[in-house]
Amino acid sequence: GVDCSGSSEGGVSPGYDMSLECSGSDEDMNPDNDYSLECSGSDEEEPSVSTSTAGSSNTTPSTTTAPTTSSESEDQGSSDTATSGGIEEPTPATSTESSGTGDQGWSQATQISSASSSNTESSSNTAPSPESSSNTAQSSATQEGSDATQGGSDATQQGGSDATQTSTSTGKHAPFGTVTSKSGGCVIGDPDTNAISTKDVNWIFENRMGVNQTNNKNWIFDHIVKGKGTLNYCVRWDSTQKLSKTVASQFKAMLERQYAAWNRWLIGYGCWPYDEIKVNMVGFAVKDASLLDWKDDSLGTIYAGDLDAEGVPQCPQTCYNFFDNGPKTWSDTSACKGEPFDLSLWPKQGLEGGFGYDWGQEVNLENMLQTLDQEILHIVCHEIGHGFGLPDFYSDAEKPSKDMGPAIMMAGSSMTVTDIDGWMLRRGYESVRDRYSFK
């Protein structure tokens, strides 16, 4: 069992609050491979309060450091943490704009706050910092939801109406449900599964995502489109443990597997053109070069000794490619001597779980290495979900219904991406896809 009393992340974000209640979050854990940690004991806090006018009626009041610029311009995904006493009655929240700098955390069954880096950004934009808590468990669960189906131009729809869909994709995609878009247009649909209803999907978007989703232009969606289906990653090796090239060379494939699980719900939907999300590892940041057993740049440029304010290794800020929601423009990476990066994979020694947002994923290092060869790494995949803008689900107040089914975003209830996660992802994409002019 896990002692979760009082453990919750206090990130407030425009439109919703991701503070978490961990109790009972150890479902589906494999008793032989339980990496869940006791929640109590984290004493790191964030000093400021972020509020939002788009508030969900299910938000949880919390105190958090709202990274104040747009999108981690000063700190590559600092894990701003907070203390909060569990789910309480909501208080109104306000936000000037989604700056894309907040982070969502989770815990291996019970994350409170064990982040190590503070955000030094300076924009007036309040950053959404929805945090999450969740279980780590062996990812042995079978895929829930519908089986992937082969898509193609004018493919017949899987379930729902008999309408044809315009999809140039040839990749395997999740069923499109009941197609609601006009014949010949980009496929948009509603769920036709017992796992989740259209009403529930709409409730989640309106009460848990909303303006936070539409205001921020630094989501993983945006990075994928800007990179034409490719994401560049920096690894922030936050450990005293030496990393071998053999292990490090597996990070790329591991990340691509997690993105494939999410992308299955995007392929062919709303004219999403990317059948595959590719990952490039462009940099490894360490406190000292001796922590790596290789010296060449074959896995990306090695950055030794570039530390943030908390002493965490980072790739150069001049190389951080992000959309600055303040001036509303992409960052200037012309001074980067290496290759710019979009996201950070931040394995942190001893971290109780993980955090995630549009800047990347901060995860428990030990768990990541122990599960590196699994198809789905529960923590990493969950945190990527936050990078697309998806919330957590712990208390009944955060759910569209008390009997909400399993989802990877309700950590501990599923070890893989389910129909519920997939339809949330699609709704999030629908809300931002007009940025891309896909046809």
C-alpha atoms as one frame of an Amber mdcrd trajectory, in Angstrom:
protein
   0.000   0.000   0.000   0.927   3.603  -0.298   0.612   6.322   2.272  -0.815
   9.163   0.243  -2.390  11.301   2.867  -1.911  14.924   2.068   0.072  14.298
  -1.055  -0.852  16.451  -3.950   0.737  18.706  -6.445  -0.448  22.227  -6.244
   0.011  23.502  -9.735  -2.732  25.884 -10.700  -3.308  26.344 -14.363  -5.657
  28.458 -16.399  -8.811  26.437 -16.666  -7.976  23.739 -14.209  -5.931  22.744
 -11.251  -3.919  19.600 -11.270  -3.508  19.216  -7.547  -3.834  15.579  -6.778
  -5.318  13.219  -4.311  -3.325  10.036  -4.292  -5.367   7.831  -2.061  -6.168
   4.557  -3.710  -3.839   5.261  -6.580  -2.031   1.971  -6.357  -4.513   0.022
  -8.412  -3.184  -2.344 -11.012   0.242  -2.263  -9.513   2.287  -5.369  -9.959
   3.287  -6.464  -6.461   6.596  -7.729  -7.732   7.496  -4.505  -9.405   5.952
  -1.713  -7.380   7.882   1.491  -7.553   5.299   3.456  -5.646   6.672   5.725
  -2.988   5.333   7.126   0.231   4.069  10.600  -0.350   4.873  12.235   2.879
   8.142  13.970   3.327   8.610  16.228   0.355   9.156  19.714   1.569   9.812
  21.607  -1.590   7.422  24.388  -2.381   6.591  26.916  -4.968   6.224  30.435
  -3.765   3.527  31.981  -5.864  -0.122  31.481  -6.613  -1.433  31.187 -10.128
  -5.100  31.806 -10.870  -7.359  31.588 -13.857 -10.621  32.992 -15.065 -11.321
  29.833 -16.960 -11.645  28.004 -13.741 -13.126  24.596 -13.539 -15.620  24.021
 -10.850 -13.402  21.182  -9.829 -10.186  23.000  -9.229  -8.169  22.605  -6.109
  -6.661  25.572  -4.340  -2.940  25.313  -4.083   0.214  27.307  -3.835   2.638
  26.982  -6.670   5.471  28.664  -8.345   4.066  29.920 -11.519   6.952  30.097
 -13.890   6.584  33.556 -14.995   7.661  33.738 -18.524   6.451  32.180 -21.415
   7.553  28.684 -21.841  10.600  27.980 -19.787  12.823  30.506 -21.461  15.170
  30.561 -18.526  14.879  27.033 -17.268  14.291  23.991 -19.392  11.334  22.546
 -17.639  11.981  23.425 -14.097   9.877  21.294 -11.874   8.097  23.929  -9.923
   6.483  22.207  -7.036   3.929  23.006  -4.486   2.320  21.871  -1.338  -1.365
  21.302  -1.141  -3.456  19.414   1.320  -5.372  17.274  -1.094  -8.566  18.009
  -2.934 -10.609  20.789  -1.437 -13.395  23.059  -2.511 -12.252  25.193  -5.437
 -11.477  28.834  -5.332 -11.674  31.058  -8.393  -8.470  31.320 -10.320  -7.227
  33.879 -12.785  -4.546  33.966 -15.369  -3.213  36.490 -17.753  -2.294  33.913
 -20.332  -1.151  30.402 -20.667   2.549  30.803 -20.880   3.430  27.225 -21.407
   5.796  27.146 -18.517   3.956  25.287 -15.861   4.483  21.684 -15.121   2.365
  18.785 -14.180   3.749  16.236 -11.909   2.768  12.849 -10.785   4.116  10.458
  -8.366   4.796   6.843  -8.546   1.573   6.203  -6.861   1.884   9.310  -4.810
   3.828  12.268  -5.900   3.891  15.287  -3.786   6.565  17.703  -4.676  10.130
  16.742  -5.137  11.210  19.020  -7.862  14.607  20.467  -7.831  14.708  23.411
 -10.100  13.067  26.770  -9.786  11.864  28.777 -12.694  13.530  32.076 -13.283
  11.395  33.372 -16.067  10.122  36.885 -16.062   7.035  37.262 -18.168   3.827
  38.546 -16.692   2.107  35.512 -18.078   1.028  33.116 -15.436   2.144  29.665
 -16.299  -0.218  26.778 -16.045   1.374  24.420 -13.692  -1.018  21.556 -13.355
   0.656  18.876 -11.391  -0.152  15.287 -11.176   0.338  12.289  -9.084   0.379
   8.774 -10.198   1.541   5.233  -9.836   4.407   3.591 -11.411   3.885   0.019
 -12.207   5.107  -2.598 -14.545   3.550  -1.800 -17.860   2.210  -5.253 -18.507
  -1.401  -4.284 -19.016  -2.837  -4.970 -22.410  -4.033  -2.094 -24.548  -7.448
  -1.017 -23.460  -9.964   0.314 -25.871 -10.339  -0.456 -29.513  -7.794  -2.188
 -31.648  -5.938  -0.124 -34.158  -7.378  -0.186 -37.625  -5.773   0.456 -40.936
  -6.511   3.923 -42.201  -6.307   5.221 -45.698  -7.819   7.610 -48.136 -11.607
   7.339 -47.991 -11.343   4.482 -45.526 -14.659   3.243 -44.211 -15.303   4.478
 -40.729 -14.953   2.133 -37.793 -18.241   2.270 -35.937 -20.763   5.061 -35.898
 -22.158   6.340 -39.167 -21.359   4.977 -42.583 -19.816   8.227 -43.699 -16.547
   8.107 -45.527 -13.608  10.005 -44.212 -10.928  12.011 -45.831  -7.694  10.641
 -44.477  -4.496  10.469 -46.453  -2.879   8.516 -43.649  -1.712   4.982 -44.244
  -0.771   4.394 -40.617  -2.631   2.318 -38.068  -5.051   4.485 -36.177  -7.627
   4.130 -33.448 -11.261   3.977 -34.624 -12.727   7.357 -35.531 -15.967   6.719
 -33.656 -19.150   8.309 -34.964 -17.989  10.685 -37.664 -19.592  14.101 -37.297
 -17.674  15.948 -39.999 -19.022  16.454 -43.497 -18.247  13.857 -46.117 -15.004
  14.703 -47.857 -13.750  16.859 -45.009 -11.164  16.196 -42.346 -12.420  13.410
 -40.093 -13.835  14.568 -36.773 -15.886  12.272 -34.604 -17.460  11.443 -31.292
 -16.730   8.353 -29.220 -18.964   5.361 -29.848 -17.492   3.292 -27.069 -18.824
   2.434 -23.638 -15.551   3.692 -22.167 -16.468   7.366 -22.487 -19.357   9.408
 -23.870 -19.349  12.573 -25.937 -20.880  14.357 -22.960 -18.004  13.260 -20.740
 -15.354  14.256 -23.272 -16.946  17.681 -23.575 -17.144  18.023 -19.796 -13.452
  17.242 -19.438 -12.507  19.785 -22.062 -14.749  22.537 -20.725 -13.934  22.014
 -17.054 -10.375  20.681 -17.024  -8.688  21.952 -20.194 -10.461  24.843 -21.867
  -8.639  28.171 -22.176  -5.422  26.598 -20.948  -5.435  24.438 -24.052  -6.272
  27.159 -26.543  -4.067  29.939 -25.152  -0.832  28.004 -25.065   0.965  27.573
 -28.391   3.866  25.593 -27.005   2.148  22.220 -26.652   3.760  19.073 -27.969
   1.252  19.338 -30.845   2.915  22.615 -31.827   6.432  21.204 -31.598   5.521
  18.176 -33.700   4.042  20.378 -36.408   6.964  22.817 -36.349   9.386  19.897
 -36.594   7.317  18.218 -39.323   6.855  15.078 -37.288  10.167  15.189 -35.421
  10.954  16.206 -31.847  14.446  17.121 -30.651  15.279  16.118 -27.090  17.852
  17.202 -24.527  18.609  14.739 -21.723  19.236  16.347 -18.333  21.067  13.620
 -16.445  20.350  14.658 -12.856  22.289  11.978 -11.036  25.610  10.999  -9.510
  25.245   7.630 -11.239  27.374   7.082 -14.317  25.431   6.674 -17.558  26.662
   4.197 -20.138  26.382   4.762 -23.848  24.622   1.412 -24.158  21.810   2.582
 -21.890  21.689   6.134 -23.247  21.336   4.853 -26.790  17.979   3.306 -25.807
  16.338   6.607 -24.832  15.386   7.511 -28.384  13.464   4.302 -29.084  11.851
   4.420 -25.646  10.468   7.905 -26.280   9.281   6.979 -29.765   7.266   4.089
 -28.307   5.490   6.428 -25.910   4.682   8.884 -28.691   3.422   6.055 -30.890
   0.900   5.115 -28.188  -0.475   8.664 -28.200  -0.132   9.260 -31.935  -2.323
   6.233 -32.681  -5.233   8.497 -31.695  -4.120  11.326 -33.956  -3.214   9.471
 -37.143  -5.700  10.425 -39.837  -7.907  12.354 -37.407  -8.625  15.980 -38.260
  -6.202  15.624 -41.190  -3.288  15.045 -38.805  -0.537  14.207 -41.301   2.032
  12.415 -39.154   1.873   8.619 -39.086   5.017   8.514 -36.977   6.603  10.814
 -34.418  10.374  10.660 -34.660  12.694  11.632 -31.828  16.228  12.969 -32.151
  18.491  13.056 -29.121  20.458  16.253 -29.705  22.125  16.831 -26.339  23.149
  15.264 -23.036  23.601  17.614 -20.095  25.618  16.435 -17.081  27.275  18.039
 -14.088  30.593  16.531 -15.062  31.709  14.767 -18.230  32.999  11.863 -16.133
  29.367  10.835 -15.526  29.184   9.601 -19.126  31.248   6.665 -20.340  31.569
   8.131 -23.836  33.128  11.354 -25.077  32.010  11.785 -28.679  28.853  13.522
 -29.886  27.350  10.465 -31.559  24.304  10.658 -29.265  24.129  14.439 -29.374
  26.312  17.225 -28.054  27.622  16.685 -24.522  27.140  19.692 -22.247  29.093
  19.419 -18.996  28.859  21.934 -16.170  26.018  24.094 -17.516  23.796  24.193
 -14.428  20.559  25.980 -13.630  19.935  27.949 -10.432  19.321  24.730  -8.508
  22.470  23.045  -9.752  20.702  20.815 -12.258  22.519  20.190 -15.546  20.863
  21.738 -18.570  21.411  22.130 -22.271  22.189  25.758 -23.172  19.243  28.118
 -22.996  20.321  29.498 -26.360  19.392  26.100 -27.786  15.886  25.905 -26.304
  13.296  26.062 -29.060   9.927  27.107 -27.632   6.982  29.310 -28.453   7.091
  32.349 -26.214   3.477  33.087 -25.392   4.447  36.588 -24.228   5.655  38.175
 -27.478   3.919  35.335 -29.335   6.895  34.138 -31.300   9.261  31.183 -31.379
  12.520  31.625 -29.506  15.678  32.668 -31.334  18.129  29.761 -31.324  20.598
  31.280 -33.781  23.271  31.479 -31.061  23.033  27.759 -30.326  26.345  26.091
 -31.106  24.777  22.654 -31.135  21.353  21.585 -32.347  18.270  23.232 -30.797
  16.016  21.083 -28.627  12.244  21.160 -28.194  11.802  19.104 -25.039  13.797
  17.751 -22.138  13.898  14.249 -20.747  14.965  14.819 -17.167  15.742  11.609
 -15.271  16.193  12.663 -11.648  17.799  10.420  -9.078  15.439   9.730  -6.179
  12.502  11.716  -7.536   9.172  10.482  -6.224   7.475  10.015  -9.557   7.509
  12.709 -12.187   6.411  16.001 -13.628   5.466  16.924 -17.155   4.313  19.803
 -19.262   5.097  21.475 -22.571   8.805  21.626 -21.678   9.212  17.867 -21.330
   9.231  15.134 -18.710  11.003  14.959 -15.353  10.871  11.370 -14.152  12.165
   9.023 -11.500  15.530   7.912 -12.831  15.633   4.547 -11.117  12.205   3.542
 -12.364  12.930   4.716 -15.895  16.076   2.615 -16.111  14.391  -0.451 -14.596
  11.565  -0.319 -17.138  13.521   1.050 -20.094  12.837  -1.892 -22.386   9.099
  -2.055 -21.717   6.674  -1.024 -24.432   5.039   1.611 -22.252   6.843   3.377
 -19.424   3.929   4.447 -17.292   5.476   7.577 -15.797   7.020   8.848 -19.026
   3.883   8.193 -21.064   1.688   9.854 -18.426   3.907  12.945 -18.361   3.852
  13.183 -22.155   0.064  13.318 -21.853   0.463  16.497 -19.805   2.628  17.899
 -22.591  -0.410  17.645 -24.866  -2.458  19.484 -22.244  -4.288  16.577 -20.614
  -5.202  16.744 -16.913  -5.101  14.242 -14.073  -8.054  12.501 -12.470  -8.020
  11.556  -8.823 -10.939  12.919  -6.829 -14.503  12.490  -8.007 -14.722  16.265
  -8.421 -12.091  16.076 -11.159 -13.983  13.465 -13.169 -17.006  13.746 -15.434
 -18.560  10.897 -13.461 -17.647   8.923 -10.366 -17.466   5.707 -12.356 -14.980
   7.032 -14.914 -13.082   4.143 -16.443  -9.339   3.507 -16.528  -6.968   5.970
 -18.165  -3.235   6.503 -18.091  -3.997  10.074 -17.017  -5.728   8.623 -13.958
  -2.459   7.110 -12.910  -2.637   3.680 -11.397  -5.832   2.750 -13.190  -4.183
   1.798 -16.477  -0.650   1.154 -17.575  -1.294   2.245 -21.138  -3.200   4.793
 -23.217  -6.930   3.968 -23.236  -9.987   5.139 -25.166 -10.571   7.816 -22.536
  -7.067   9.199 -22.979  -7.369   9.005 -26.750 -10.622  10.939 -26.979  -9.312
  13.582 -24.586  -6.270  13.933 -26.828  -8.484  14.312 -29.884 -10.576  17.020
 -28.232  -7.410  18.852 -27.279  -6.187  18.627 -30.858  -9.531  19.786 -32.243
  -9.242  22.947 -30.154  -5.872  23.922 -31.639  -5.825  22.396 -35.120  -6.953
  25.578 -36.850  -3.396  26.819 -36.201  -2.017  24.347 -38.686  -4.313  24.592
 -41.724  -4.214  20.854 -42.344  -6.396  19.746 -45.254
